[in-house]
Amino acid sequence: MPNRSRSLAVATGIVLLAAGLLTACATPAGSGGTPSSSATTKGDDGNEQDVSAAWLDGGRMVGIVTQGSSTCVPTAEEATYANGVMKVTLVEPAADTACTRDLVPRVSLVGTPKGVDPAKGVEIEVTGDGGQGDTDLDGVPDLATGGETDYLPSAGWTDVDGQFVILSWGSSTCAPVIENTEATSASEVTVTFVTPPANQVCTMDMVPRGVVTAVNGLEDEDADTFAILTGAEFDNVRIPIYPN
């Protein structure tokens, strides 16, 4: 994994998308944190947006990370791909939506469009009411867009130093919340999730849920790294963090 020379973002954010059926539960998210910086592009309207991205779900999905309110995460419209560029439009919540006034990294999930080869990498351009920005995802061997999801957790580094995205599947109203992230060995990061209340009621749907977190203290961030997910619905689940 190439060196990531940008500032550390220690924060979490989530996004919920629609899909099928499930029973998994956790606590709703929304905690503040320190904003990070990332490569940006000046939009035609003068707005610039910090953008980073991560491969998820074996290459079938991309997590787009932007800065903003933790409770008003933009929704990604279906991505397009042409002339070597993947384009994503982010739609902000309705204008009358009450949003917390924090500024944190949060993730919008989008399916990888036809034509993109995750093994070769892709340039990504993001537009929306929040501004415009771009980022690059490096190619990762063995990642591909074909086939159906296995509905298992996955994770991928962004190009912001120490920052990565975790994808899980479960109830849209009971998304997991990260309590702590720390390096527990030279090649492992343990992510502990908040234990939800025993009487929590969750919808019986199954959707992809994304959270952003970050870690200090890895001896070699270029080495193969694994995330150990524990707490809430996770029982020491060990997954690779895809490079970027």
Buried (B, 14 or more C-beta within 10 A) or exposed (E): BEEBEBBBBBBBBBBBBEBEEBEBBBBBBBBBBEBBBBBBBEBEEEBBBBBBBBBBBBBBBBBBBBBBBBBBBBBBBEBBBEEEEBBBBBEBBEEEEEEBEBBBBBBBBBBBBEEBEBEEBBBBBBBBBBBBBBBEBBBBEEBBBEEEBEBEBBBBBBBBBBBBBBBBBBBBBBBBBBBEBEBEEEBBBBBBBBEBEEEEEBBEBBBBBBBBBBBEEBEEBEEEBBBBBBBBBBEEBEBBBBBB
